[in-house]
């Protein structure tokens, strides 16, 4: 979403992240800065948690537990309004959503680094909880016994936004949402992220 | 220095640079067992470039710390 000033753009972005996470967590979201052409990062603290960017939630109607570990680098970049006004907007430059079990063991990781050293620049999924498998091969293949670590593969996905992760928790892990209008809030967040 | 609890109560949503740097230092000590400054120096020197960090949980924790690097640079 374009804004006339960096402070306004970052405030709107932080409010969007807060609204999405409010769907299932009780926490406070901060940005590390709002200077233009610099990288900043999202920081959140769940109530009662001294470690940043990790949040615990009850699943399966309250009898299970999962953790979300988030890393989200953003940049405030100059934009250009069709009316000729100079504006700024917040763009992600690296997003990583780790879903962990109650003890911190990795289950799945959604990752997207559109710039940086990795040759994989598109959104991807890692599945470390699946461990390693032997891919079936024809007899005599040198790969016949080779194990493939599914956590190391970069499985392509479409763009995954924070709202998708919150909805995943609610729909697939049966997390009880904290607000009744969660789907409307997530839809509004998705619309804002697409601007 | 304000704590994050105080910042939350006052409605601040942008961390003061000294708080950002302190959070990064805390996370560097927890994940990489070194100060934030030491980690930044090693990262900038390319010490992690040749490692396949995304191949192991420990390496992925280093990636997570690297994604917090903007915190450590907010005072610059």
Interface residues (C-beta under 8 A of the other chain):
Chain A: X7 X10 X11 X14 X15 X28 X29 X30 X31 X32 X33 X34 X38 X39 X40 X41 X43 X45 X51 X52 X53 X69 X71 X72 X73 X94 X96 X98 X105 X106 X109 X117 X126 X128 X149 X151 X152
Chain B: X4 X7 X8 X12 X13 X14 X15 X17 X20 X23 X27 X30 X49 X52 X54 X55 X57 X60 X63 X64 X67 X68 X69 X70 X71 X73 X74
